[in-house]
Amino acid sequence: MKTIPCQITPLLVLALSAAIGLRTYGAQPRASANQGDLQGAIQARTEVQSLDAGTQTPGPKKSLAVDLGGGVMMEFVLIRPGSFIMGSDKGNNNNERPAHKVTITKSFYLGKYEVTQEQWEKVMGSNPSIFKWPKLPVERVSWNDCQSFLAKLQEKGSGKKFALPTEAQWEYACRAGSTGDYCFGDGDAHLGKYAWYSSNAANQTHPVGAKKPNAWGLYDMHGNVWEWCNDAYGSYSSEAISDPAGGGSSVVRMLRGGAWSDSPDILRSAGRYGGGLGVGSVNVGLRCMVVCESAR
């Protein structure tokens, strides 16, 4: 199945495909972040992410594991605060413009892997996926389905607050200190080491964690399945911003990362696409985050 995004303006009435459920949303280009902002953001991010969590008092642990019962665990990686340049001024994808400075002010935990079918089934008691196997990422889940999953996770009484990441949190974690098209840099020559996509996936999903992680220990941030974000669609501003939560129409929610069905350009760190709240597809899944109790 091939995802074919098309560019439209935010004011256009949305006709979402029930089979694919993905679209690109256009925004007018604006001035890009200047070189000073770029270098400052890179330096700040590198300094913060190089800190050893074990030396900070107080501070959250570097990793987190949540027991879903029956020996099924969900692992999370600590993502520390920092700044980065979000979006891209390259190419013709106006929805990624303008590149702009974003600051993440609070630590958060992001799923080390995409949510698997065994994890989904342990929480929800059912498995909507087409490609069935416990360690494969769950797919064919809508944004609304994800909200039900998160609510039931909350009911398990762990005391932790689960959510979908914002687009800013997702891209910050995906880039993991990189500034190129992918977590490992520019060009797709090495993409197959990190991602399942149209050239190597054989038209199906693959077990999570089978490829190389990015520099912060997160797997499958490119490819395998699309990942829902919490944000409603909103166009970018050229202004620097802290902790953007997304805006615009509540009908459209954002997806990141690309999938097994997509070409390399779709899988770029800055790529952003949208789908309807109730639309699930065979190439769409999720990755959870946990809000840190500490504000660090």
Protein Blocks (a to p, Z undefined) as FASTA:
>chain_A
ZZddddddfklccdddfklopacddddddddddfklmmmmmmmmmmmmmpcfklpccddd
fbdcddebjhiacddddddeddddedjfehjblklpccdddddfbdcdddfbdcdfklmm
mmnopafbfbgcfkbccehiafklmmmmmmmmmmnonopacddddfklmmmmmnnopabf
blnbgcjklmmmmpccfklnnopacdehkaccdfkopahkgghiacddfbdcddddfbdc
ehiebeajfkbccdehiafkbcfklmpmklccdddfklccfkbccddddddfblZZ
